[in-house]
Amino acid sequence: MNTDMLATLGLTKEDILNRAAEKVLEGFDRDYDDADIVTSKVLKELRDKRDAMIEQRVEQKVEAFMLEHIDKQLGLMVQPTDGFGNPKGEPSTLAEMILAYGKAYLEARVDHDGKEVARNNYGYGDSKTRFHWLVAKASENKISSAVTKLVQDEQKRWADLASALVAEALKNASVAIRTR
């Protein structure tokens, strides 16, 4: 490993040597009899630390690179077109287009199954926005699972109670039969 690579990782040769010396001393503090065990443990620790530091640095570099390029792409001006490639509407950034599509998707009117409905002469009937439908569906699922768990817990509690009562009654009956 050269000094440029160490500098990229934010380390110096002295840091590595100090860390290695600390690990060696920690190994001797544990009273190991075999120097090879200490050496292999120190080397493993150093490799693990090095690998973790390299992984963290690579992740940071990749994330910074991706964010920079994604920001560039989202800021590009795009001309919307129809199915034939003819310009349609005003040019806007890709980020603005994504937001507009997302807003239109969540504001679309849907029926009780979440399927889009067309407006008729009487309005939308009992339809609601997809956003409201999604929130209601998520709430319904959460409440349903909570009620199901509560019912199961109560059924188990009552079954345990009934089992205990039957066992007590059988015990009392057995005692009564023996005393006769």
Secondary structure as a PSIPRED ss2 file (coil, helix, strand):
# PSIPRED VFORMAT (PSIPRED V4.0)

   1 M C   1.000  0.000  0.000
   2 N C   1.000  0.000  0.000
   3 T H   0.000  1.000  0.000
   4 D H   0.000  1.000  0.000
   5 M H   0.000  1.000  0.000
   6 L H   0.000  1.000  0.000
   7 A H   0.000  1.000  0.000
   8 T H   0.000  1.000  0.000
   9 L C   1.000  0.000  0.000
  10 G C   1.000  0.000  0.000
  11 L C   1.000  0.000  0.000
  12 T C   1.000  0.000  0.000
  13 K H   0.000  1.000  0.000
  14 E H   0.000  1.000  0.000
  15 D H   0.000  1.000  0.000
  16 I H   0.000  1.000  0.000
  17 L H   0.000  1.000  0.000
  18 N H   0.000  1.000  0.000
  19 R H   0.000  1.000  0.000
  20 A H   0.000  1.000  0.000
  21 A H   0.000  1.000  0.000
  22 E H   0.000  1.000  0.000
  23 K H   0.000  1.000  0.000
  24 V H   0.000  1.000  0.000
  25 L H   0.000  1.000  0.000
  26 E H   0.000  1.000  0.000
  27 G H   0.000  1.000  0.000
  28 F H   0.000  1.000  0.000
  29 D H   0.000  1.000  0.000
  30 R C   1.000  0.000  0.000
  31 D C   1.000  0.000  0.000
  32 Y C   1.000  0.000  0.000
  33 D C   1.000  0.000  0.000
  34 D C   1.000  0.000  0.000
  35 A H   0.000  1.000  0.000
  36 D H   0.000  1.000  0.000
  37 I H   0.000  1.000  0.000
  38 V H   0.000  1.000  0.000
  39 T H   0.000  1.000  0.000
  40 S H   0.000  1.000  0.000
  41 K H   0.000  1.000  0.000
  42 V H   0.000  1.000  0.000
  43 L H   0.000  1.000  0.000
  44 K H   0.000  1.000  0.000
  45 E H   0.000  1.000  0.000
  46 L H   0.000  1.000  0.000
  47 R H   0.000  1.000  0.000
  48 D H   0.000  1.000  0.000
  49 K H   0.000  1.000  0.000
  50 R H   0.000  1.000  0.000
  51 D H   0.000  1.000  0.000
  52 A H   0.000  1.000  0.000
  53 M H   0.000  1.000  0.000
  54 I H   0.000  1.000  0.000
  55 E H   0.000  1.000  0.000
  56 Q H   0.000  1.000  0.000
  57 R H   0.000  1.000  0.000
  58 V H   0.000  1.000  0.000
  59 E H   0.000  1.000  0.000
  60 Q H   0.000  1.000  0.000
  61 K H   0.000  1.000  0.000
  62 V H   0.000  1.000  0.000
  63 E H   0.000  1.000  0.000
  64 A H   0.000  1.000  0.000
  65 F H   0.000  1.000  0.000
  66 M H   0.000  1.000  0.000
  67 L H   0.000  1.000  0.000
  68 E H   0.000  1.000  0.000
  69 H H   0.000  1.000  0.000
  70 I H   0.000  1.000  0.000
  71 D H   0.000  1.000  0.000
  72 K H   0.000  1.000  0.000
  73 Q H   0.000  1.000  0.000
  74 L H   0.000  1.000  0.000
  75 G C   1.000  0.000  0.000
  76 L C   1.000  0.000  0.000
  77 M E   0.000  0.000  1.000
  78 V E   0.000  0.000  1.000
  79 Q C   1.000  0.000  0.000
  80 P C   1.000  0.000  0.000
  81 T E   0.000  0.000  1.000
  82 D C   1.000  0.000  0.000
  83 G C   1.000  0.000  0.000
  84 F C   1.000  0.000  0.000
  85 G C   1.000  0.000  0.000
  86 N C   1.000  0.000  0.000
  87 P E   0.000  0.000  1.000
  88 K C   1.000  0.000  0.000
  89 G C   1.000  0.000  0.000
  90 E C   1.000  0.000  0.000
  91 P C   1.000  0.000  0.000
  92 S E   0.000  0.000  1.000
  93 T E   0.000  0.000  1.000
  94 L H   0.000  1.000  0.000
  95 A H   0.000  1.000  0.000
  96 E H   0.000  1.000  0.000
  97 M H   0.000  1.000  0.000
  98 I H   0.000  1.000  0.000
  99 L H   0.000  1.000  0.000
 100 A H   0.000  1.000  0.000
 101 Y H   0.000  1.000  0.000
 102 G H   0.000  1.000  0.000
 103 K H   0.000  1.000  0.000
 104 A H   0.000  1.000  0.000
 105 Y H   0.000  1.000  0.000
 106 L H   0.000  1.000  0.000
 107 E H   0.000  1.000  0.000
 108 A C   1.000  0.000  0.000
 109 R E   0.000  0.000  1.000
 110 V E   0.000  0.000  1.000
 111 D C   1.000  0.000  0.000
 112 H C   1.000  0.000  0.000
 113 D C   1.000  0.000  0.000
 114 G C   1.000  0.000  0.000
 115 K C   1.000  0.000  0.000
 116 E E   0.000  0.000  1.000
 117 V C   1.000  0.000  0.000
 118 A C   1.000  0.000  0.000
 119 R C   1.000  0.000  0.000
 120 N E   0.000  0.000  1.000
 121 N C   1.000  0.000  0.000
 122 Y C   1.000  0.000  0.000
 123 G E   0.000  0.000  1.000
 124 Y C   1.000  0.000  0.000
 125 G C   1.000  0.000  0.000
 126 D C   1.000  0.000  0.000
 127 S C   1.000  0.000  0.000
 128 K E   0.000  0.000  1.000
 129 T E   0.000  0.000  1.000
 130 R H   0.000  1.000  0.000
 131 F H   0.000  1.000  0.000
 132 H H   0.000  1.000  0.000
 133 W H   0.000  1.000  0.000
 134 L H   0.000  1.000  0.000
 135 V H   0.000  1.000  0.000
 136 A H   0.000  1.000  0.000
 137 K H   0.000  1.000  0.000
 138 A H   0.000  1.000  0.000
 139 S H   0.000  1.000  0.000
 140 E H   0.000  1.000  0.000
 141 N H   0.000  1.000  0.000
 142 K H   0.000  1.000  0.000
 143 I H   0.000  1.000  0.000
 144 S H   0.000  1.000  0.000
 145 S H   0.000  1.000  0.000
 146 A H   0.000  1.000  0.000
 147 V H   0.000  1.000  0.000
 148 T H   0.000  1.000  0.000
 149 K H   0.000  1.000  0.000
 150 L H   0.000  1.000  0.000
 151 V H   0.000  1.000  0.000
 152 Q H   0.000  1.000  0.000
 153 D H   0.000  1.000  0.000
 154 E H   0.000  1.000  0.000
 155 Q H   0.000  1.000  0.000
 156 K H   0.000  1.000  0.000
 157 R H   0.000  1.000  0.000
 158 W H   0.000  1.000  0.000
 159 A H   0.000  1.000  0.000
 160 D H   0.000  1.000  0.000
 161 L H   0.000  1.000  0.000
 162 A H   0.000  1.000  0.000
 163 S H   0.000  1.000  0.000
 164 A H   0.000  1.000  0.000
 165 L H   0.000  1.000  0.000
 166 V H   0.000  1.000  0.000
 167 A H   0.000  1.000  0.000
 168 E H   0.000  1.000  0.000
 169 A H   0.000  1.000  0.000
 170 L H   0.000  1.000  0.000
 171 K H   0.000  1.000  0.000
 172 N H   0.000  1.000  0.000
 173 A H   0.000  1.000  0.000
 174 S H   0.000  1.000  0.000
 175 V H   0.000  1.000  0.000
 176 A H   0.000  1.000  0.000
 177 I H   0.000  1.000  0.000
 178 R H   0.000  1.000  0.000
 179 T H   0.000  1.000  0.000
 180 R C   1.000  0.000  0.000
